[in-house]
Amino acid sequence: MKMDRRGLLRAVTGAAGGAALLSAPRLAQAAAPFQNNIPPAWYRFKHGAYEVTVISDGRLPLGKPEPAFPASPPSEIRGLLEGNFLPPDEATLEQNVMVLNTGRQLILFDTGMGDSMGADGKMFGPTTGKMLNNLRAAGIQPEQIDLVVLSHAHCDHCWGLVDASGNRVFPNAQVAVTEADLKYWTDDNNKRGPAFMTAFIEGAKKNLSAYRDRMIMVKDGGEVAPGITAIFTPGHTVGHSCYAITSDNRTMVYSGDLAHHHILLLQRPRWEFSFDTDPKLSAQSRVRMLDRLATDRHEVLSYHFPWPGLGHVAKAGDGFLWVPEPMNLTG
């Protein structure tokens, strides 16, 4: 059988077209619904011989940043936020609660907002108060906590001590706090100052009074537990403290509210913050401690920095930079 050139070309072209049609990929038709739920937020890592678990109490929205930094130029606030790819019209903080397992004790550092709220509901909105659920999701029950160490007695750090009925959330725990903060925030006569003071004092009294028979008074430079040393950094509150945690010659510093924002108060550490009891003293403590952290190159676990709050502080001109430590999710 003979086939001319033109016929052969038609045959080859037709075969190729058929093969292309048969091999064309099919688009997946399976439905992929959104999950619409947030998984539990906790992160675990080793620090020397210790095990550390960071528990989220949820995000704490401050709203527009200018009221929180009343003495700072609004244009500079905006420039710093936009320059670091953050929205200029809102400041949001994390709440990174730390659980330290020393092998002998389970020690909780700060408690989050809890559900001990005022008449108007949660002071900072519904995104807070997640600590207890996330703690349980991480395999830790509140009954297992031996010691609660408070950096200070503000609402987002001690209001998780009791439930809405005033019952102890951590029934077997002692509570470590400075005597200065305990007296200041439970003083019935301490009604002066900004409007938030009344709610802060009433909340502190409710939460701290439930543990008055099991208090440990924190002393500057003293150990609250083996390997955990208090470092007074007053100003944010009268007794605010950081804690140095040392194991196997490694030191990590839990910095509490030394600096609330990883950009604004590190790059501008002398700025004043509206929730400080003594803004000028707070700025002095912040600069001194940040300089120490940068010089000593210790790891830092910050309560309010981006999740999970673990990283280092580096000097940068007249200020500092936050260098987050990558999370290790494979062990």
C-alpha positions as CSV (number, residue, x, y, z in Angstrom):
1,M,0.0,0.0,0.0
2,K,1.4,3.3,-1.0
3,M,0.9,6.6,0.9
4,D,2.0,9.9,-0.6
5,R,3.9,12.6,1.5
6,R,0.7,14.6,2.2
7,G,-1.2,11.6,3.5
8,L,1.6,10.5,5.7
9,L,1.8,14.0,7.3
10,R,-1.9,13.9,8.0
11,A,-1.7,10.6,9.7
12,V,1.2,11.6,11.9
13,T,-0.5,14.9,12.9
14,G,-3.8,13.1,13.7
15,A,-2.1,10.5,15.9
16,A,-0.2,13.2,17.8
17,G,-3.4,15.2,18.4
18,G,-5.2,12.1,19.7
19,A,-2.3,11.3,22.1
20,A,-2.3,14.9,23.4
21,L,-6.0,14.6,24.0
22,L,-5.7,11.4,25.9
23,S,-2.8,12.6,28.1
24,A,-4.3,16.0,29.1
25,P,-4.3,16.4,32.9
26,R,-7.6,16.5,34.7
27,L,-8.3,19.1,37.3
28,A,-9.1,17.8,40.8
29,Q,-12.8,18.0,41.6
30,A,-12.6,17.1,45.3
31,A,-14.0,19.7,47.6
32,A,-11.6,21.4,50.0
33,P,-13.5,23.1,52.8
34,F,-11.8,25.6,55.1
35,Q,-11.1,24.2,58.6
36,N,-12.1,27.5,60.3
37,N,-10.4,26.6,63.6
38,I,-7.1,27.5,65.2
39,P,-5.0,24.6,66.5
40,P,-3.7,24.6,70.1
41,A,-0.7,26.9,70.4
42,W,2.3,25.5,72.3
43,Y,6.0,25.0,71.6
44,R,8.5,22.8,73.4
45,F,12.3,22.9,73.4
46,K,15.3,22.0,75.6
47,H,17.3,24.4,77.7
48,G,20.3,22.6,79.1
49,A,18.9,19.7,81.2
50,Y,15.5,21.5,81.4
51,E,12.5,21.3,79.2
52,V,10.6,24.5,78.3
53,T,7.1,24.7,77.0
54,V,5.7,28.0,75.7
55,I,2.0,28.3,76.0
56,S,0.0,31.0,74.2
57,D,-2.6,33.0,76.1
58,G,-3.6,34.5,72.8
59,R,-3.0,37.8,71.1
60,L,-3.4,41.1,73.0
61,P,-4.6,44.0,70.8
62,L,-3.5,47.4,72.0
63,G,-5.3,49.2,69.2
64,K,-3.8,52.4,67.8
65,P,-0.2,52.6,68.9
66,E,-0.1,56.3,69.6
67,P,-1.9,56.3,73.0
68,A,0.4,53.5,74.2
69,F,3.5,55.7,73.4
70,P,2.1,59.2,74.2
71,A,5.5,61.0,74.3
72,S,6.7,59.6,70.9
73,P,6.3,61.3,67.5
74,P,3.4,59.7,65.7
75,S,5.2,59.9,62.4
76,E,8.2,58.0,63.8
77,I,5.9,55.3,65.2
78,R,4.3,54.9,61.8
79,G,7.6,54.9,60.0
80,L,9.0,52.2,62.3
81,L,6.0,50.0,61.9
82,E,5.6,50.4,58.2
83,G,9.4,49.9,57.8
84,N,9.1,46.5,59.5
85,F,6.0,45.4,57.5
86,L,3.6,45.9,60.4
87,P,0.3,47.7,60.2
88,P,0.7,51.4,61.3
89,D,-2.7,51.7,62.8
90,E,-2.7,48.9,65.3
91,A,-0.2,47.4,67.8
92,T,-0.7,43.7,68.7
93,L,1.2,41.8,71.3
94,E,1.6,38.1,71.9
95,Q,1.3,36.5,75.4
96,N,3.9,33.8,75.7
97,V,3.5,32.0,79.0
98,M,6.4,29.7,79.9
99,V,6.4,26.4,81.7
100,L,9.8,25.2,82.9
101,N,10.2,21.5,83.7
102,T,13.4,21.1,85.8
103,G,12.8,17.3,86.4
104,R,11.8,18.1,90.0
105,Q,9.3,20.9,89.5
106,L,6.9,22.3,87.0
107,I,7.2,26.1,87.2
108,L,4.9,28.4,85.4
109,F,6.0,32.0,84.5
110,D,3.0,34.3,84.5
111,T,-0.5,33.2,83.8
112,G,-2.1,35.3,81.1
113,M,-5.5,37.1,81.4
114,G,-7.5,34.0,82.5
115,D,-11.3,34.4,82.9
116,S,-11.2,36.6,85.9
117,M,-12.7,39.6,84.1
118,G,-14.6,42.7,85.0
119,A,-18.2,43.5,84.4
120,D,-17.5,44.5,80.7
121,G,-16.0,41.1,79.9
122,K,-12.4,40.6,78.9
123,M,-10.4,43.7,79.3
124,F,-8.5,43.2,76.0
125,G,-11.1,41.3,74.1
126,P,-11.9,37.7,73.1
127,T,-8.4,36.7,71.7
128,T,-7.0,36.5,75.2
129,G,-7.5,34.0,78.0
130,K,-6.3,30.9,76.0
131,M,-3.6,29.7,78.4
132,L,-5.5,27.0,80.2
133,N,-6.8,25.2,77.1
134,N,-3.4,25.4,75.5
135,L,-1.7,24.2,78.7
136,R,-3.9,21.1,78.7
137,A,-3.3,20.6,75.0
138,A,0.4,20.5,75.7
139,G,-0.1,17.6,78.1
140,I,0.2,19.7,81.3
141,Q,-2.6,19.8,83.9
142,P,-2.9,22.9,86.2
143,E,-2.8,20.6,89.2
144,Q,0.8,19.6,88.2
145,I,2.1,23.1,88.6
146,D,4.3,23.4,91.7
147,L,5.2,27.1,91.5
148,V,3.9,30.2,89.6
149,V,6.6,32.9,89.2
150,L,5.2,36.3,88.4
151,S,7.3,39.0,86.6
152,H,4.7,41.5,88.0
153,A,1.1,41.7,89.0
154,H,-0.6,43.3,85.9
155,C,-3.8,41.7,84.6
156,D,-2.2,39.9,81.7
157,H,0.3,38.3,84.0
158,C,-1.6,37.3,87.1
159,W,-5.3,37.2,86.4
160,G,-5.1,33.5,85.4
161,L,-4.4,32.5,89.0
162,V,-8.1,32.1,89.8
163,D,-11.2,31.3,87.8
164,A,-14.3,33.4,87.5
165,S,-15.6,32.2,90.9
166,G,-12.3,33.1,92.6
167,N,-11.1,29.5,93.0
168,R,-7.4,28.6,92.6
169,V,-6.6,27.4,89.1
170,F,-3.3,25.9,90.3
171,P,-4.4,24.3,93.6
172,N,-1.0,22.8,94.5
173,A,1.2,25.8,93.5
174,Q,3.1,28.4,95.5
175,V,3.3,31.9,94.0
176,A,6.5,33.9,93.8
177,V,6.2,37.7,93.5
178,T,8.1,40.7,94.8
179,E,6.9,42.2,98.0
180,A,6.9,45.6,96.3
181,D,4.4,44.5,93.7
182,L,2.3,42.5,96.2
183,K,1.8,45.6,98.4
184,Y,1.3,48.1,95.6
185,W,-1.3,46.1,93.7
186,T,-3.3,45.0,96.7
187,D,-3.4,48.3,98.5
188,D,-7.0,49.5,99.0
189,N,-5.7,53.1,99.2
190,N,-4.0,52.9,95.8
191,K,-6.7,54.5,93.7
192,R,-4.6,57.3,92.1
193,G,-3.3,57.4,88.6
194,P,-4.8,56.4,85.2
195,A,-8.4,55.0,84.9
196,F,-7.2,51.5,84.4
197,M,-5.7,51.4,87.9
198,T,-9.0,50.6,89.7
199,A,-9.6,47.5,87.6
200,F,-6.0,46.4,87.8
201,I,-6.0,46.7,91.6
202,E,-9.3,44.9,92.1
203,G,-8.1,42.1,89.7
204,A,-4.8,41.7,91.4
205,K,-6.4,41.5,94.9
206,K,-8.8,38.8,93.7
207,N,-6.1,36.7,92.2
208,L,-3.3,37.1,94.7
209,S,-5.4,36.9,97.8
210,A,-6.3,33.3,96.9
211,Y,-2.7,32.3,97.4
212,R,-1.7,34.5,100.4
213,D,-1.0,31.4,102.6
214,R,1.5,30.1,100.0
215,M,3.5,33.2,98.8
216,I,7.2,33.4,98.2
217,M,8.7,36.9,98.3
218,V,11.2,37.4,95.5
219,K,14.4,39.2,96.3
220,D,16.7,40.8,93.8
221,G,19.6,38.4,93.0
222,G,17.9,35.7,95.0
223,E,16.9,32.2,93.8
224,V,13.2,31.5,93.6
225,A,14.0,27.9,92.8
226,P,17.4,26.1,92.1
227,G,18.9,27.7,88.9
228,I,16.3,30.5,88.7
229,T,17.6,33.9,89.8
230,A,15.5,37.1,90.0
231,I,16.8,40.4,88.4
232,F,14.9,43.5,89.5
233,T,14.0,45.7,86.6
234,P,11.6,48.2,88.2
235,G,9.6,50.9,86.4
236,H,6.9,49.0,84.5
237,T,5.7,48.2,88.0
238,V,7.4,48.9,91.2
239,G,8.7,45.4,91.5
240,H,8.9,44.1,87.9
241,S,11.5,41.4,87.6
242,C,13.2,39.3,84.9
243,Y,14.5,35.8,85.7
244,A,17.7,34.2,84.6
245,I,17.4,30.4,84.2
246,T,20.6,28.5,84.1
247,S,21.2,24.8,83.3
248,D,24.3,23.1,82.0
249,N,26.1,26.4,81.9
250,R,23.5,27.9,79.6
251,T,21.4,30.9,80.6
252,M,18.1,32.0,79.3
253,V,16.4,35.2,80.6
254,Y,12.7,35.4,80.9
255,S,12.2,39.1,80.4
256,G,8.5,39.5,81.2
257,D,7.5,43.1,80.3
258,L,11.0,44.6,80.1
259,A,10.0,45.6,76.5
260,H,6.5,45.2,75.1
261,H,7.1,45.6,71.4
262,H,10.0,44.0,69.5
263,I,10.3,47.0,67.2
264,L,9.2,50.1,69.0
265,L,10.8,49.5,72.4
266,L,13.9,47.8,71.1
267,Q,14.9,50.3,68.4
268,R,13.7,53.1,70.6
269,P,14.3,51.7,74.1
270,R,14.0,55.1,75.8
271,W,10.4,55.6,74.7
272,E,7.8,55.7,77.5
273,F,5.0,53.3,77.6
274,S,1.6,54.3,78.9
275,F,1.1,51.3,81.2
276,D,4.4,51.9,83.0
277,T,4.0,52.9,86.7
278,D,7.2,55.0,86.3
279,P,7.9,55.5,82.6
280,K,11.3,57.1,83.1
281,L,12.5,54.5,85.5
282,S,11.2,51.8,83.2
283,A,13.2,53.2,80.3
284,Q,16.3,53.2,82.4
285,S,15.8,49.6,83.5
286,R,15.1,48.6,79.9
287,V,18.2,50.1,78.4
288,R,20.4,48.7,81.2
289,M,19.0,45.2,80.9
290,L,18.9,45.1,77.1
291,D,22.5,46.1,77.0
292,R,23.3,43.3,79.4
293,L,21.4,40.8,77.3
294,A,23.2,41.9,74.1
295,T,26.6,41.8,75.8
296,D,26.1,38.4,77.4
297,R,24.4,37.0,74.3
298,H,22.0,35.0,76.4
299,E,18.8,33.6,75.0
300,V,15.7,35.6,75.8
301,L,12.1,34.5,76.2
302,S,9.9,37.6,75.9
303,Y,6.3,37.5,77.1
304,H,5.0,39.9,74.4
305,F,7.2,39.5,71.4
306,P,6.1,37.5,68.3
307,W,5.3,33.8,69.0
308,P,7.0,32.0,70.6
309,G,9.0,34.9,72.0
310,L,12.4,33.1,71.9
311,G,15.5,34.9,70.5
312,H,18.4,37.2,71.1
313,V,19.0,40.9,71.6
314,A,21.7,42.6,69.5
315,K,23.0,46.1,69.7
316,A,22.2,48.5,66.8
317,G,23.3,52.1,67.1
318,D,21.5,53.7,70.0
319,G,19.0,50.9,70.2
320,F,18.7,47.2,69.8
321,L,17.4,44.6,67.4
322,W,15.4,41.5,68.1
323,V,16.8,38.4,66.4
324,P,14.2,35.5,66.7
325,E,15.5,32.0,67.1
326,P,14.1,29.5,64.5
327,M,11.7,27.0,65.9
328,N,12.9,23.4,65.9
329,L,9.9,21.2,65.0
330,T,11.7,18.0,64.3
331,G,13.6,17.4,67.6
